[in-house]
Amino acid sequence: MRSTEVVIIGAGAAGLMCALTAAGRGREVLLLDHANKAGKKILMSGGGRCNFTNMYTEPSNFLSQNPHFCKSALARYTQWDFIGLVGKHGVPYHEKKLGQLFCDNKSSDILGMLLDECDQAGVELHLDTSIQTIEKVDNGYLLDTTLGQIQCQSLVIATGGLSIPTLGATGFGYQVAKQFGHELLPTRAGLVPFTITDQLKELCTELSGTSVDCLVSCNDQSFRENILFTHRGLSGPAILQISSFWEPGDTVEINLLPDHDAATWLQQQVAERPNSELKTLLGEIFTKKMANLLADSWFVSKPMKQYTHAELAEIAEKLGSWKVVPAGTEGYRTAEVTLGGVDTREVSSKTMESLKSPGLYFIGEVLDVTGHLGGFNFQWAWASGYAAAQYA
């Protein structure tokens, strides 16, 4: 049997940050992961460029049953702290839009930086390592692993959620939480595309690959970003954002003309271009294909002067407030995050330590804290990992 001060299970974003920080303050740290590679989600994130934080990170960018929980950690390790680390390692990056920071080169720059920091701090990393059992003992925890028995004073769970099982996601962290008496809030896929199965499916398939700037709303939340039509339904940043607020059966409203009041715009076209056909005018806003499909499948396209007031009102309603009831989502297979998880009311917001089992810590996505799209989930990983590392 071997003894160490801190064992961290999960070598993803939160686990790596916690490991390098705890080791950096002199703790003896063992970082374990069942995968054959550390930081797999880091590598594939942001289309391989890793959207590693957001310059506008605030608590309001996070969903949780306990919305105040994330405030303390986010205040103590901010986006600027992480940007400082990136700068120290000379990793080139740029702002894409809306404060989203991406690597100029590859995500592996961020992973390499974290692994270098772990190395320098003396973290011992073991991949391809499974944990069979965990038990509470007098001076900490005893783990039965494929490396043999390991005893530690502090045990940090950084195993993430259920999203993208092909990268190794499992419910292991939730099992540990349950074992030590924690409540789990229902989990579901977040930041995920919608599937459409009704008569709209044909339109989505026809327009597959078409992207359009929209305002998407559901349950008192709205996001202005692109939506993307796919063979299976709807995707794109605005759809991923709203999916975290959508519940099965809810209607999603899509404003296809976010820069105009649809009714006013149509009246204006009648006045200024009475002889132009609707599909021609829509073709100046959307792709020609989309304009033709909308005009033909939703309305009868004719010169603007030929529409009645009632017809114009109907067109305005459809363009300004297109109502869609998704059949469901693509699920964990493609979801970027998992909503729900370990109830944060049973975890210290200052230390990330379990209030049920001393010496046990939860960080990152395993907790019921989920960020919006755009680098916020990484910032939560960095901040919660850093917070736990001050005490673990």
C-alpha positions in Angstrom: 0.0 0.0 0.0 1.2 3.5 -0.7 0.3 6.7 1.0 0.0 10.2 -0.4 -1.6 13.5 0.7 -3.9 14.2 -2.2 -5.5 11.9 -4.8 -7.4 13.6 -7.6 -9.6 11.4 -9.8 -10.0 12.8 -13.3 -7.2 14.4 -15.4 -9.5 16.8 -17.3 -9.5 20.6 -17.0 -10.6 20.8 -13.4 -8.4 17.9 -12.2 -5.2 19.2 -13.9 -5.8 22.7 -12.5 -6.4 21.3 -9.0 -3.3 19.1 -9.3 -0.8 21.7 -10.4 -2.1 24.2 -7.8 -2.1 21.8 -4.9 1.3 20.5 -5.8 2.5 24.1 -6.3 1.8 24.8 -2.6 3.8 21.7 -1.5 1.2 19.0 -1.4 2.1 15.5 -2.6 -0.4 14.8 -5.4 -1.4 11.7 -7.3 -3.6 12.4 -10.3 -5.4 9.3 -11.7 -7.5 8.8 -14.8 -9.0 5.7 -16.4 -8.4 7.1 -19.9 -5.2 6.5 -21.9 -4.7 10.3 -22.3 -5.2 13.3 -20.1 -7.5 16.2 -21.1 -9.3 14.5 -24.0 -12.2 17.0 -23.8 -9.7 19.9 -23.8 -8.2 18.6 -27.1 -11.5 18.4 -29.0 -13.0 21.6 -27.6 -13.6 24.6 -29.7 -13.2 22.7 -32.9 -9.6 21.7 -31.9 -8.7 25.3 -30.8 -10.0 25.2 -27.2 -12.2 28.1 -26.2 -10.3 28.2 -22.9 -12.1 31.1 -21.1 -14.4 34.1 -21.7 -13.4 37.7 -20.9 -16.9 38.5 -19.7 -17.2 35.6 -17.2 -19.8 36.4 -14.5 -21.9 34.3 -12.1 -24.9 35.1 -14.3 -23.3 32.9 -17.1 -23.9 29.8 -15.0 -27.0 27.6 -14.3 -27.4 25.9 -11.0 -30.2 25.1 -8.5 -28.1 27.1 -6.1 -27.0 30.2 -8.2 -24.9 31.8 -5.5 -22.6 28.8 -5.2 -20.2 29.6 -8.1 -19.6 33.2 -7.0 -16.8 32.6 -4.5 -14.6 30.4 -6.7 -15.1 32.6 -9.8 -14.1 35.6 -7.8 -10.9 34.0 -6.4 -9.6 32.6 -9.7 -10.8 34.8 -12.6 -10.5 34.6 -16.3 -7.6 37.1 -16.0 -5.7 34.7 -13.8 -6.0 32.0 -16.4 -5.2 34.4 -19.3 -2.1 35.3 -17.2 -1.0 31.7 -17.1 -1.6 31.3 -20.9 0.6 34.5 -21.4 3.3 33.1 -19.1 3.6 30.1 -21.4 3.6 32.2 -24.6 0.5 30.4 -26.0 -0.8 32.6 -28.8 -4.6 33.2 -28.7 -7.3 35.5 -30.0 -10.8 36.7 -29.2 -13.2 35.1 -31.7 -16.4 37.0 -30.6 -18.4 37.8 -27.5 -15.3 37.6 -25.3 -14.5 34.0 -26.4 -10.8 33.3 -26.3 -9.3 30.6 -28.6 -5.8 29.3 -29.2 -4.3 30.5 -32.5 -2.9 27.1 -33.0 -4.2 24.0 -31.3 -6.0 22.9 -28.1 -2.9 20.9 -27.4 -1.2 24.2 -26.5 -3.5 24.5 -23.4 -3.2 20.8 -22.5 0.6 21.0 -22.9 0.8 24.1 -20.6 -1.2 22.3 -17.9 0.8 19.2 -18.1 4.1 21.2 -18.0 2.8 23.0 -14.8 1.9 19.7 -13.3 5.4 18.3 -14.1 7.2 21.3 -12.7 5.1 21.1 -9.5 5.9 17.4 -9.1 2.4 15.9 -9.8 2.5 12.2 -10.3 0.1 11.3 -13.2 -1.2 7.8 -13.8 -3.4 7.1 -16.8 -5.2 3.8 -17.6 -5.9 3.5 -13.9 -9.3 2.3 -12.6 -10.7 2.7 -9.1 -12.5 -0.4 -7.8 -13.6 0.8 -4.4 -13.3 3.8 -2.1 -13.7 3.7 1.7 -13.5 6.3 4.4 -10.8 5.5 7.0 -9.6 7.3 10.1 -7.1 9.6 8.4 -8.7 10.0 5.0 -9.7 7.6 2.2 -8.5 4.2 1.1 -8.7 3.4 -2.6 -8.5 0.1 -4.3 -7.0 0.7 -7.7 -5.3 -1.1 -10.6 -2.1 0.4 -9.1 -2.8 -1.3 -5.8 -4.1 0.2 -2.6 -3.6 3.9 -2.1 -4.4 5.9 1.1 -4.8 9.7 1.0 -5.8 12.5 3.3 -7.8 14.4 0.7 -9.7 12.9 -2.2 -10.8 15.2 -5.1 -13.5 14.1 -7.6 -12.9 15.7 -10.9 -14.5 13.1 -13.1 -16.8 15.4 -15.2 -20.3 14.6 -16.3 -21.9 12.2 -18.8 -21.4 14.2 -22.0 -19.5 12.6 -24.9 -19.1 9.0 -23.6 -16.8 8.3 -26.6 -14.2 10.4 -24.8 -14.5 8.3 -21.6 -17.3 10.1 -19.7 -18.9 7.9 -17.1 -21.1 8.4 -14.0 -18.3 7.5 -11.7 -18.3 10.8 -9.8 -22.0 10.6 -9.2 -21.6 7.1 -7.7 -18.9 8.4 -5.3 -21.1 11.3 -4.3 -24.0 8.9 -3.6 -21.8 6.5 -1.7 -20.9 9.3 0.7 -24.5 10.5 1.2 -24.8 13.3 -1.3 -28.0 14.3 -3.1 -27.8 14.2 -6.9 -29.9 16.6 -8.9 -31.4 15.0 -12.1 -28.9 15.1 -15.0 -29.5 15.8 -18.6 -27.7 16.8 -21.7 -26.9 20.6 -22.1 -25.5 22.7 -24.9 -26.8 20.1 -27.3 -28.6 20.2 -30.8 -32.3 19.6 -31.1 -33.9 16.8 -33.1 -37.0 17.5 -35.2 -39.3 14.7 -36.3 -42.5 16.4 -37.4 -43.2 18.1 -40.8 -40.4 20.5 -40.1 -37.9 17.7 -40.6 -38.1 18.1 -44.3 -37.3 21.8 -44.2 -34.3 21.2 -41.9 -33.0 18.4 -44.2 -33.4 20.6 -47.3 -31.6 23.5 -45.5 -28.9 21.3 -43.9 -25.7 23.2 -43.6 -27.4 26.6 -43.8 -26.6 29.0 -41.0 -28.6 32.1 -40.1 -28.4 34.8 -37.4 -31.4 34.6 -35.1 -32.8 35.5 -31.7 -33.8 32.2 -30.0 -36.0 32.2 -26.9 -37.4 29.7 -24.4 -38.5 29.9 -20.7 -37.7 33.6 -20.3 -34.2 33.2 -21.8 -33.0 34.5 -25.1 -29.7 34.2 -27.1 -28.8 36.1 -30.3 -26.4 33.9 -32.3 -26.4 31.7 -35.4 -28.7 28.7 -35.8 -27.7 25.9 -38.1 -30.1 23.6 -40.0 -29.0 19.9 -39.9 -30.3 16.6 -41.3 -31.6 15.8 -37.8 -32.9 19.1 -36.7 -31.4 22.4 -35.5 -28.0 23.2 -34.1 -25.6 26.2 -34.0 -24.6 28.4 -31.0 -28.0 29.9 -30.3 -29.7 26.5 -30.3 -27.0 25.0 -28.0 -27.4 27.9 -25.6 -31.2 27.6 -25.4 -31.1 23.8 -25.1 -29.9 24.2 -21.5 -33.1 26.0 -20.6 -35.5 23.8 -22.7 -37.5 21.0 -21.2 -39.2 18.3 -23.2 -42.5 19.6 -24.7 -41.5 23.3 -24.5 -41.8 25.5 -27.5 -38.8 27.4 -28.8 -39.4 30.7 -30.4 -37.0 31.8 -33.2 -36.9 35.4 -34.5 -35.5 35.0 -38.0 -35.3 38.8 -38.4 -33.6 39.9 -35.2 -32.6 43.3 -36.6 -36.2 44.2 -37.7 -39.7 44.3 -36.4 -41.1 41.9 -38.9 -44.5 43.6 -39.3 -42.9 47.1 -39.8 -40.3 45.7 -42.2 -43.0 44.0 -44.4 -45.1 47.2 -44.4 -42.0 49.1 -45.5 -41.4 46.7 -48.4 -45.0 47.1 -49.5 -44.6 50.9 -49.5 -41.1 51.0 -51.1 -41.1 47.9 -53.4 -44.7 47.0 -54.1 -43.8 45.0 -57.2 -41.0 42.9 -55.7 -41.8 39.3 -54.8 -41.5 38.2 -51.2 -38.9 35.5 -52.0 -36.8 38.2 -53.7 -36.8 40.3 -50.6 -36.2 37.4 -48.3 -33.2 36.5 -50.6 -31.5 39.7 -49.6 -31.6 38.6 -45.9 -31.2 34.8 -46.2 -29.5 32.5 -48.7 -31.5 32.2 -52.0 -32.3 28.6 -51.2 -33.6 29.4 -47.8 -35.6 32.4 -49.1 -37.2 30.2 -51.8 -38.0 27.3 -49.4 -39.6 29.6 -46.7 -41.6 31.5 -49.3 -42.8 28.4 -50.9 -43.4 26.1 -47.9 -44.7 28.8 -45.5 -46.3 31.4 -47.7 -47.3 31.8 -51.3 -44.7 34.1 -52.8 -46.2 37.0 -54.8 -45.6 40.7 -55.3 -45.8 42.6 -52.0 -48.7 44.8 -53.1 -50.9 41.7 -53.5 -50.8 40.6 -49.9 -53.8 41.4 -47.6 -53.3 42.8 -44.1 -54.1 39.4 -42.6 -51.6 37.7 -44.9 -48.9 40.2 -44.0 -49.6 39.7 -40.3 -49.3 35.9 -40.7 -45.9 36.3 -42.5 -44.7 38.7 -39.8 -45.7 36.2 -37.1 -43.8 33.4 -38.8 -40.6 35.4 -39.5 -40.5 37.2 -36.1 -41.7 34.4 -33.9 -41.3 31.0 -35.6 -42.5 28.4 -33.1 -40.7 25.1 -33.0 -41.4 22.1 -30.6 -38.3 19.9 -30.8 -38.8 16.2 -30.5 -35.8 16.0 -28.2 -32.1 16.5 -28.2 -29.1 14.6 -29.6 -28.4 13.6 -26.0 -25.1 13.0 -24.2 -23.6 11.7 -27.5 -22.9 15.2 -28.7 -23.7 17.4 -25.6 -21.0 19.7 -24.5 -22.0 19.6 -20.9 -24.2 17.8 -18.3 -26.8 19.7 -16.5 -27.5 18.8 -12.8 -25.2 16.6 -10.8 -23.9 16.8 -7.2 -26.2 19.2 -5.2 -24.0 22.2 -4.3 -26.0 22.8 -1.1 -24.0 19.9 0.4 -20.6 21.3 -0.7 -18.6 24.3 0.7 -18.5 27.1 -1.9 -15.3 28.3 -0.4 -13.3 25.0 -0.3 -15.4 22.6 -2.6 -15.2 20.2 0.3 -18.1 17.8 1.0 -20.2 18.9 4.0 -21.1 15.2 4.5 -17.7 13.6 4.4 -14.6 15.6 5.5 -11.6 15.4 3.1 -13.8 14.7 0.0 -13.9 17.4 -2.6 -15.9 17.9 -5.8 -14.8 20.1 -8.7 -15.8 20.9 -12.3 -18.7 19.5 -14.2 -19.6 16.7 -11.7 -21.2 19.6 -9.6 -24.6 21.1 -10.4 -22.9 24.2 -12.1 -23.2 24.5 -15.9 -21.9 27.4 -17.9 -23.2 29.0 -21.1 -21.5 28.2 -24.3 -18.3 30.2 -25.0 -15.5 29.3 -22.6 -17.5 29.5 -19.3 -17.4 25.8 -18.5 -13.6 25.9 -18.8 -13.5 28.9 -16.5 -15.6 27.0 -13.9 -13.1 24.1 -14.2 -10.1 26.3 -13.6 -11.8 28.3 -10.7 -13.3 25.3 -8.8 -10.1 23.3 -9.3 -8.0 26.2 -7.9 -10.4 26.7 -5.0 -10.2 23.1 -3.9 -6.4 23.0 -4.3 -6.1 25.7 -1.6 -7.5 23.3 1.0 -7.1 19.7 -0.3 
